[in-house]
Amino acid sequence: MKISQLPFICLIFLTSFGLLANSSSSNDQTIYLKSGEKLTGKIIKTDAQTGEISIQTQYGILIVHKDDILEEIVSIDLKSGDKLKGKMLAKTETTTDLLTDYGVLTIANSDIAKIEYGLKGKSDKISEIKEKFTLGNERQIDVFYDPTGYTLEKGVLYISGLSWGFGFTDRFQVTSKWSGYILGNFNIRPKLQLFRFGTLEREHVFSIGGHIHTRTNPDKYEWIEDEFLFEKGVYNENYIWGQTGGDTLAYYGGYHKIGSEIDIDEVDQRYDTLYNELMYDGVDIDSPDPQEFYEVFAAYTFSKSRGGNSGRISHTFGAIISKHPNKKTLMYKTYYAGAVDIRKNLILNYEIFYDPYYVEWWNRGGGIFGNFGEDLSTDKPEKPYVSPIHFDIGFIYAFSDWLRFGIHFQPYIFGIYLKF
């Protein structure tokens, strides 16, 4: 079997990128000055009498006075719903010590939902440090079209150009493609989070769910081909067809949605022996009628903080089993998807998946917009090899807390959705 090298090259690239994005930085820390400058390096010496602090940067040793340094304040959201604010004194793998106006608190890291960083300036006003964050604006429930282990929080509603979703509890959500309602397709995709444990630094989540369609035509493809007898003949000067005897075979083959059928008008089945060509070389592809379609899925997500308080990277491993009415056997899809916080409002997504029934649009009969201009040939078609391994890459950008925009490689290329 011929094996395409491109998907494996992409797999190596995405895996390497994930490892680089997940690598921790050194123990350098960033110091913010009242002048608006910031320094990154290691504190190598402090002088309690003079208040001078020596910082080893990549350009050399710099000395600053403690009174010139802005005080860094953190705001901690607990899973219980409580909020705390103060100065972080120490942080271990299990606990965080926070100096508040009312004393020192030791908080279990497993109780922390989010930490935000700020600087106390004049008049005790606190401004956000945009480059330091533990969670981005988006905790993704899907990467592209495939589920992660996360669910919507209780009471959260999102609406996109094609679908909507609502979190009934923190562990149970329902989503649906409202665009299918126009064609009479009632569909629902419930997802239940079975477990979620860990801390803000390392978290494990696992969910299961399904997708029920009452009337749809899913993007599942297979190779179909057929042959037709064309009668040989020629047109006279009055453009009247006359047979010359015998027939010739015409062939068609292409990747189409499962259940598609090849159709041709019998009147068009003529072969001009004068010019040695088919009189009509186009065929119609009858798409399958919308039918019931079912899927079940499972998704495990491992999420980890990136070094230097620069967000997170998440890894999702999932599997989807589908039942198509035109296939006797079940269809399987497995995938690995990654999400990297580039900034607080920008996420890089990438995915590699195995799906023998998915075909990129340039290999589909009729292209991305449907079936048209399918050509017959007197040469028997050879079924081209289409790799079952595919990839996708793209970005999600949050314009605000409620408006997101996405772009990626696989169709549909653009996406926009609201979150409330």
VOTORLO-260929 format. One record per residue (C-alpha): residue number from 0; x, z, y. Coordinates in steps of 0.02 Angstrom, whole numbers, m for minus. Layout:
N
NUM, X, Z, Y $
...
! end
This chain:
420
0, 0, 0, 0 $
1, 63, m47, 170 $
2, 88, 106, 280 $
3, 88, 89, 468 $
4, 230, 186, 549 $
5, 146, 208, 719 $
6, 30, 353, 674 $
7, 175, 448, 597 $
8, 283, 418, 750 $
9, 140, 487, 856 $
10, 125, 636, 739 $
11, 310, 675, 760 $
12, 295, 656, 949 $
13, 142, 768, 965 $
14, 215, 900, 849 $
15, 378, 902, 946 $
16, 283, 914, 1110 $
17, 182, 1059, 1043 $
18, 339, 1151, 991 $
19, 418, 1124, 1161 $
20, 261, 1179, 1252 $
21, 250, 1333, 1142 $
22, 431, 1384, 1165 $
23, 457, 1540, 1269 $
24, 562, 1538, 1423 $
25, 706, 1656, 1453 $
26, 686, 1831, 1524 $
27, 697, 1764, 1700 $
28, 569, 1830, 1822 $
29, 506, 1763, 1987 $
30, 518, 1869, 2145 $
31, 407, 1825, 2293 $
32, 470, 1862, 2468 $
33, 371, 1899, 2625 $
34, 456, 1749, 2707 $
35, 362, 1636, 2587 $
36, 513, 1600, 2478 $
37, 526, 1640, 2294 $
38, 676, 1671, 2183 $
39, 688, 1650, 1995 $
40, 824, 1738, 1897 $
41, 878, 1899, 1815 $
42, 892, 2065, 1906 $
43, 1068, 2125, 1869 $
44, 1083, 2271, 1989 $
45, 977, 2384, 2098 $
46, 1043, 2504, 2230 $
47, 925, 2651, 2257 $
48, 1015, 2709, 2415 $
49, 1018, 2543, 2509 $
50, 865, 2466, 2426 $
51, 961, 2308, 2387 $
52, 924, 2208, 2230 $
53, 1049, 2085, 2155 $
54, 974, 1932, 2069 $
55, 1071, 1812, 1958 $
56, 1000, 1637, 1990 $
57, 1062, 1470, 1925 $
58, 1145, 1444, 2095 $
59, 1233, 1611, 2103 $
60, 1199, 1794, 2143 $
61, 1078, 1830, 2285 $
62, 1045, 2000, 2364 $
63, 875, 2044, 2438 $
64, 803, 2205, 2507 $
65, 656, 2285, 2420 $
66, 559, 2290, 2585 $
67, 567, 2100, 2592 $
68, 482, 2083, 2422 $
69, 294, 2061, 2406 $
70, 210, 2182, 2288 $
71, 137, 2097, 2135 $
72, m37, 2157, 2088 $
73, m130, 2114, 1928 $
74, m316, 2111, 1894 $
75, m363, 2145, 1714 $
76, m530, 2097, 1637 $
77, m571, 2198, 1482 $
78, m676, 2135, 1336 $
79, m797, 2277, 1374 $
80, m834, 2197, 1542 $
81, m736, 2325, 1645 $
82, m611, 2266, 1777 $
83, m450, 2354, 1826 $
84, m325, 2320, 1965 $
85, m150, 2386, 1996 $
86, 35, 2362, 1967 $
87, 97, 2321, 1793 $
88, 231, 2448, 1747 $
89, 269, 2396, 1569 $
90, 204, 2282, 1434 $
91, 239, 2292, 1247 $
92, 168, 2196, 1098 $
93, 26, 2321, 1082 $
94, m3, 2404, 1253 $
95, 4, 2375, 1440 $
96, 42, 2514, 1566 $
97, m50, 2491, 1731 $
98, m23, 2592, 1890 $
99, m189, 2605, 1980 $
100, m241, 2700, 2136 $
101, m305, 2836, 2021 $
102, m158, 2852, 1903 $
103, m68, 2766, 1759 $
104, m174, 2689, 1621 $
105, m112, 2632, 1451 $
106, m221, 2488, 1391 $
107, m224, 2417, 1216 $
108, m182, 2231, 1225 $
109, m322, 2196, 1100 $
110, m446, 2257, 1232 $
111, m386, 2136, 1367 $
112, m486, 1976, 1395 $
113, m390, 1906, 1545 $
114, m252, 1949, 1669 $
115, m240, 1872, 1842 $
116, m88, 1889, 1954 $
117, m86, 1911, 2143 $
118, 26, 1963, 2288 $
119, m16, 2100, 2413 $
120, 21, 2039, 2588 $
121, m23, 2099, 2761 $
122, m176, 2209, 2778 $
123, m170, 2236, 2590 $
124, m246, 2063, 2564 $
125, m210, 1995, 2390 $
126, m176, 1810, 2366 $
127, m177, 1724, 2196 $
128, m15, 1669, 2114 $
129, m71, 1498, 2053 $
130, 77, 1465, 1938 $
131, 53, 1629, 1844 $
132, m101, 1646, 1733 $
133, m145, 1699, 1558 $
134, m302, 1593, 1538 $
135, m342, 1424, 1612 $
136, m511, 1383, 1686 $
137, m566, 1310, 1520 $
138, m580, 1390, 1348 $
139, m620, 1232, 1251 $
140, m757, 1230, 1120 $
141, m708, 1050, 1074 $
142, m551, 945, 1088 $
143, m619, 771, 1124 $
144, m760, 759, 995 $
145, m700, 885, 867 $
146, m740, 1072, 869 $
147, m617, 1213, 896 $
148, m642, 1391, 835 $
149, m707, 1448, 1005 $
150, m889, 1460, 1058 $
151, m972, 1468, 1229 $
152, m990, 1642, 1301 $
153, m1162, 1719, 1305 $
154, m1273, 1640, 1436 $
155, m1153, 1497, 1479 $
156, m1230, 1324, 1496 $
157, m1138, 1159, 1504 $
158, m1206, 985, 1536 $
159, m1105, 825, 1518 $
160, m1144, 641, 1534 $
161, m1192, 636, 1349 $
162, m1230, 813, 1290 $
163, m1275, 993, 1332 $
164, m1233, 1163, 1258 $
165, m1284, 1345, 1275 $
166, m1208, 1508, 1216 $
167, m1345, 1618, 1142 $
168, m1218, 1754, 1102 $
169, m1030, 1768, 1119 $
170, m1018, 1707, 938 $
171, m1159, 1582, 921 $
172, m1191, 1423, 1019 $
173, m1296, 1266, 1006 $
174, m1249, 1096, 1074 $
175, m1342, 931, 1070 $
176, m1317, 750, 1124 $
177, m1459, 726, 1246 $
178, m1414, 541, 1263 $
179, m1485, 517, 1087 $
180, m1656, 578, 1141 $
181, m1685, 411, 1228 $
182, m1680, 325, 1057 $
183, m1784, 458, 971 $
184, m1636, 548, 894 $
185, m1669, 734, 891 $
186, m1501, 813, 853 $
187, m1429, 987, 855 $
188, m1256, 1058, 820 $
189, m1254, 1247, 794 $
190, m1085, 1337, 781 $
191, m1056, 1515, 721 $
192, m894, 1608, 751 $
193, m855, 1705, 593 $
194, m705, 1801, 659 $
195, m597, 1820, 813 $
196, m453, 1942, 818 $
197, m285, 1968, 901 $
198, m229, 1996, 1080 $
199, m210, 1893, 1236 $
200, m36, 1845, 1174 $
201, m88, 1788, 999 $
202, m267, 1756, 945 $
203, m350, 1688, 788 $
204, m525, 1615, 785 $
205, m627, 1534, 645 $
206, m798, 1451, 657 $
207, m915, 1348, 550 $
208, m1062, 1238, 595 $
209, m1156, 1078, 566 $
210, m1231, 928, 653 $
211, m1403, 862, 610 $
212, m1467, 693, 671 $
213, m1642, 629, 636 $
214, m1610, 450, 695 $
215, m1436, 388, 734 $
216, m1306, 255, 697 $
217, m1140, 348, 686 $
218, m969, 274, 723 $
219, m921, 251, 541 $
220, m848, 83, 490 $
221, m805, m16, 335 $
222, m746, m192, 293 $
223, m886, m316, 255 $
224, m867, m498, 208 $
225, m972, m641, 140 $
226, m964, m827, 103 $
227, m1088, m967, 138 $
228, m1115, m1145, 76 $
229, m1110, m1277, 212 $
230, m1176, m1450, 169 $
231, m1059, m1592, 212 $
232, m1121, m1730, 324 $
233, m1103, m1824, 487 $
234, m1209, m1864, 640 $
235, m1245, m2048, 676 $
236, m1253, m2131, 847 $
237, m1432, m2067, 867 $
238, m1373, m1891, 833 $
239, m1465, m1884, 668 $
240, m1384, m1783, 530 $
241, m1348, m1867, 367 $
242, m1275, m1790, 210 $
243, m1119, m1863, 135 $
244, m1133, m1762, m24 $
245, m1058, m1598, m81 $
246, m1035, m1430, 1 $
247, m892, m1327, 72 $
248, m872, m1139, 84 $
249, m865, m1043, 248 $
250, m807, m862, 254 $
251, m825, m712, 366 $
252, m747, m539, 362 $
253, m733, m395, 484 $
254, m747, m207, 513 $
255, m923, m155, 559 $
256, m1030, 0, 556 $
257, m1078, 56, 381 $
258, m1240, m29, 330 $
259, m1215, m185, 438 $
260, m1266, m353, 365 $
261, m1205, m530, 398 $
262, m1338, m655, 449 $
263, m1331, m842, 480 $
264, m1465, m973, 515 $
265, m1479, m1094, 369 $
266, m1505, m1238, 491 $
267, m1330, m1206, 558 $
268, m1246, m1221, 388 $
269, m1172, m1395, 412 $
270, m995, m1460, 398 $
271, m949, m1617, 496 $
272, m838, m1723, 385 $
273, m793, m1839, 529 $
274, m705, m1701, 626 $
275, m674, m1585, 477 $
276, m753, m1436, 562 $
277, m901, m1318, 549 $
278, m1041, m1371, 663 $
279, m1084, m1190, 701 $
280, m954, m1058, 667 $
281, m1045, m905, 736 $
282, m1133, m772, 634 $
283, m1248, m630, 682 $
284, m1210, m454, 626 $
285, m1366, m352, 599 $
286, m1325, m171, 639 $
287, m1400, m40, 523 $
288, m1562, 42, 574 $
289, m1545, 220, 644 $
290, m1564, 346, 503 $
291, m1536, 529, 464 $
292, m1356, 586, 470 $
293, m1282, 755, 427 $
294, m1114, 841, 454 $
295, m1041, 1012, 417 $
296, m876, 1073, 489 $
297, m752, 1216, 493 $
298, m621, 1247, 628 $
299, m479, 1372, 640 $
300, m390, 1396, 806 $
301, m228, 1488, 838 $
302, m196, 1521, 1022 $
303, m35, 1589, 1095 $
304, 29, 1631, 1269 $
305, 165, 1519, 1337 $
306, 321, 1596, 1407 $
307, 329, 1647, 1589 $
308, 143, 1682, 1607 $
309, 105, 1497, 1618 $
310, m56, 1490, 1519 $
311, m80, 1458, 1334 $
312, m61, 1331, 1197 $
313, m193, 1318, 1062 $
314, m181, 1238, 891 $
315, m340, 1191, 797 $
316, m352, 1137, 615 $
317, m521, 1074, 560 $
318, m619, 976, 431 $
319, m784, 882, 439 $
320, m890, 824, 291 $
321, m1022, 691, 326 $
322, m1167, 617, 227 $
323, m1216, 440, 272 $
324, m1376, 366, 199 $
325, m1287, 202, 159 $
326, m1145, 287, 64 $
327, m1166, 370, m105 $
328, m1010, 476, m83 $
329, m971, 605, 50 $
330, m855, 558, 193 $
331, m712, 672, 246 $
332, m615, 696, 406 $
333, m473, 817, 440 $
334, m385, 845, 605 $
335, m255, 942, 703 $
336, m284, 961, 890 $
337, m180, 1043, 1025 $
338, m220, 1106, 1199 $
339, m85, 1151, 1325 $
340, m118, 1233, 1495 $
341, m17, 1129, 1617 $
342, m92, 1220, 1765 $
343, m236, 1340, 1780 $
344, m355, 1195, 1811 $
345, m269, 1061, 1704 $
346, m261, 1049, 1514 $
347, m166, 924, 1408 $
348, m255, 883, 1244 $
349, m187, 789, 1096 $
350, m251, 759, 922 $
351, m205, 672, 760 $
352, m339, 649, 629 $
353, m368, 574, 457 $
354, m529, 475, 444 $
355, m538, 320, 332 $
356, m705, 272, 410 $
357, m645, 269, 590 $
358, m581, 104, 661 $
359, m503, 82, 833 $
360, m606, m30, 945 $
361, m481, m175, 944 $
362, m501, m188, 754 $
363, m691, m180, 757 $
364, m791, m339, 735 $
365, m865, m378, 905 $
366, m746, m265, 999 $
367, m790, m106, 1091 $
368, m956, m167, 1161 $
369, m1040, m221, 999 $
370, m1060, m371, 887 $
371, m1043, m542, 966 $
372, m954, m708, 941 $
373, m912, m678, 758 $
374, m826, m834, 691 $
375, m836, m913, 520 $
376, m687, m999, 442 $
377, m653, m1114, 297 $
378, m507, m1001, 254 $
379, m546, m846, 153 $
380, m509, m694, 263 $
381, m380, m566, 215 $
382, m434, m387, 241 $
383, m312, m316, 370 $
384, m238, m145, 339 $
385, m310, m13, 454 $
386, m224, 156, 445 $
387, m337, 305, 408 $
388, m227, 408, 524 $
389, m272, 401, 709 $
390, m222, 491, 868 $
391, m289, 534, 1039 $
392, m216, 607, 1198 $
393, m289, 650, 1367 $
394, m321, 778, 1505 $
395, m459, 892, 1566 $
396, m456, 933, 1751 $
397, m565, 1067, 1830 $
398, m613, 1020, 2008 $
399, m698, 1189, 2023 $
400, m765, 1329, 1915 $
401, m916, 1221, 1870 $
402, m856, 1039, 1877 $
403, m736, 959, 1751 $
404, m671, 783, 1725 $
405, m583, 713, 1573 $
406, m491, 555, 1522 $
407, m420, 510, 1352 $
408, m365, 366, 1241 $
409, m507, 343, 1117 $
410, m682, 288, 1172 $
411, m774, 352, 1265 $
412, m625, 353, 1382 $
413, m697, 452, 1528 $
414, m799, 611, 1530 $
415, m874, 726, 1659 $
416, m970, 888, 1634 $
417, m1040, 1038, 1725 $
418, m1022, 1219, 1667 $
419, m1126, 1362, 1732 $
! end
